[in-house]
Amino acid sequence: MYDPTVARLTYRALLGRRRAAILFLLPGLLLVIAAAVRVLNGADDQVAADLLGGFGLATMVPLIGVIAGTGAIGPEIDDGSIVYLLSKPVKRTTIITTKLYVAVAVTMVFSAVPTLIAGFILNGNGQQVAVAYTVAALVASIAYSALFLLLGTVSRHAVVIGLVYALVWEALFGSLISGARTLSVQQWALALAEKVTGNGLVHSDVALPTATVLLVAVTLGATWFAGHKLRTLKLAGEE
């Protein structure tokens, strides 16, 4: 279920100069804002929770997930270079799972790690806020990577669709329509953060058991369907 050659090629594609600059931008902005808030406002648990939730989990994590998830396979399908991988004696399911591992690793490094650092800057992990949002970012990274990897497999407009989901569905509809929050990776991840803090600073509209089931189902379902789509992709010589 893991191929080092596929992983190396995927890391190289994701951490190229252009994508790396974008990946560093959002975490850097979070750390700068966290430092400024700490200097101007001092240590405040609620402010820390609001910033890590409002900017970190709601904006930074899904956007990095879009970049890593779609970038792990979408460009290869668009330019036709995926043919090189498909012509090798590597199972197509292994290609998908390897790319998912890479996308998850990149998303975690560029979202969960800065979230933890920002949390310690903001309030020194008071009331476990930094750890809670780090756990949420780690879990959300897995689900977002699987979803956006699937999008990169099935659509040439994966980045646009991913941005619409992250910025319109979760950020806009999720804040206005309560029913939309049930179908939100952000809310599922917040359920775990709420469990970690347990003090009312973090709130999710989805119960933890439901959130856990949905996170697992979406991750496994998206991975399976992406693998199925790749298995049914025909090379010119196979037709």
Solvent accessible surface area in square Angstrom, and as a share of the most:
residue,aa,sasa,rsa
1,M,134,0.60
2,Y,117,0.44
3,D,28,0.15
4,P,87,0.55
5,T,55,0.32
6,V,2,0.01
7,A,3,0.02
8,R,127,0.46
9,L,48,0.24
10,T,1,0.01
11,Y,80,0.30
12,R,155,0.56
13,A,40,0.31
14,L,0,0.00
15,L,78,0.39
16,G,29,0.27
17,R,226,0.82
18,R,201,0.73
19,R,70,0.25
20,A,19,0.15
21,A,65,0.50
22,I,75,0.38
23,L,0,0.00
24,F,131,0.54
25,L,117,0.58
26,L,24,0.12
27,P,8,0.05
28,G,31,0.29
29,L,78,0.39
30,L,0,0.00
31,L,52,0.26
32,V,99,0.57
33,I,55,0.28
34,A,0,0.00
35,A,43,0.33
36,A,46,0.36
37,V,35,0.20
38,R,94,0.34
39,V,124,0.71
40,L,154,0.77
41,N,81,0.42
42,G,29,0.28
43,A,64,0.49
44,D,54,0.28
45,D,39,0.20
46,Q,83,0.37
47,V,50,0.29
48,A,0,0.00
49,A,2,0.02
50,D,85,0.44
51,L,27,0.13
52,L,0,0.00
53,G,11,0.10
54,G,48,0.46
55,F,38,0.16
56,G,0,0.00
57,L,3,0.02
58,A,14,0.11
59,T,37,0.22
60,M,0,0.00
61,V,1,0.00
62,P,0,0.00
63,L,29,0.15
64,I,0,0.00
65,G,0,0.00
66,V,3,0.02
67,I,31,0.16
68,A,0,0.00
69,G,0,0.00
70,T,5,0.03
71,G,5,0.05
72,A,2,0.01
73,I,0,0.00
74,G,8,0.08
75,P,46,0.29
76,E,29,0.13
77,I,34,0.17
78,D,71,0.37
79,D,105,0.55
80,G,33,0.32
81,S,53,0.34
82,I,6,0.03
83,V,76,0.43
84,Y,121,0.46
85,L,6,0.03
86,L,12,0.06
87,S,69,0.45
88,K,83,0.35
89,P,137,0.86
90,V,38,0.22
91,K,158,0.67
92,R,36,0.13
93,T,45,0.26
94,T,16,0.09
95,I,0,0.00
96,I,1,0.00
97,T,11,0.06
98,T,0,0.00
99,K,0,0.00
100,L,16,0.08
101,Y,102,0.39
102,V,1,0.00
103,A,0,0.00
104,V,20,0.11
105,A,35,0.27
106,V,5,0.03
107,T,0,0.00
108,M,47,0.21
109,V,86,0.50
110,F,22,0.09
111,S,0,0.00
112,A,3,0.02
113,V,76,0.44
114,P,10,0.07
115,T,3,0.02
116,L,61,0.30
117,I,79,0.40
118,A,0,0.00
119,G,0,0.00
120,F,100,0.42
121,I,56,0.28
122,L,3,0.02
123,N,15,0.08
124,G,45,0.43
125,N,23,0.12
126,G,23,0.22
127,Q,89,0.39
128,Q,83,0.37
129,V,0,0.00
130,A,0,0.00
131,V,50,0.29
132,A,0,0.00
133,Y,10,0.04
134,T,17,0.10
135,V,43,0.25
136,A,0,0.00
137,A,1,0.01
138,L,64,0.32
139,V,32,0.18
140,A,0,0.00
141,S,0,0.00
142,I,66,0.34
143,A,1,0.01
144,Y,0,0.00
145,S,0,0.00
146,A,1,0.01
147,L,44,0.22
148,F,2,0.01
149,L,1,0.01
150,L,31,0.16
151,L,35,0.17
152,G,2,0.02
153,T,9,0.05
154,V,63,0.36
155,S,27,0.17
156,R,164,0.60
157,H,125,0.56
158,A,5,0.04
159,V,77,0.44
160,V,92,0.53
161,I,74,0.38
162,G,0,0.00
163,L,63,0.32
164,V,75,0.43
165,Y,50,0.19
166,A,0,0.00
167,L,77,0.38
168,V,57,0.32
169,W,79,0.28
170,E,7,0.03
171,A,46,0.36
172,L,86,0.43
173,F,75,0.31
174,G,9,0.08
175,S,69,0.45
176,L,127,0.63
177,I,92,0.47
178,S,77,0.50
179,G,50,0.48
180,A,5,0.04
181,R,55,0.20
182,T,61,0.35
183,L,105,0.52
184,S,2,0.02
185,V,1,0.00
186,Q,26,0.11
187,Q,22,0.10
188,W,10,0.04
189,A,0,0.00
190,L,15,0.07
191,A,4,0.03
192,L,40,0.20
193,A,0,0.00
194,E,59,0.26
195,K,144,0.61
196,V,55,0.31
197,T,18,0.10
198,G,63,0.61
199,N,64,0.33
200,G,68,0.65
201,L,30,0.15
202,V,3,0.02
203,H,123,0.55
204,S,8,0.05
205,D,69,0.36
206,V,9,0.05
207,A,64,0.50
208,L,57,0.28
209,P,95,0.60
210,T,62,0.36
211,A,0,0.00
212,T,62,0.36
213,V,99,0.57
214,L,44,0.22
215,L,13,0.06
216,V,80,0.46
217,A,55,0.42
218,V,35,0.20
219,T,19,0.11
220,L,117,0.58
221,G,36,0.35
222,A,6,0.04
223,T,23,0.13
224,W,153,0.54
225,F,90,0.37
226,A,0,0.00
227,G,2,0.02
228,H,68,0.30
229,K,76,0.32
230,L,1,0.00
231,R,103,0.37
232,T,71,0.41
233,L,60,0.30
234,K,125,0.53
235,L,25,0.13
236,A,97,0.75
237,G,78,0.75
238,E,93,0.42
239,E,160,0.72
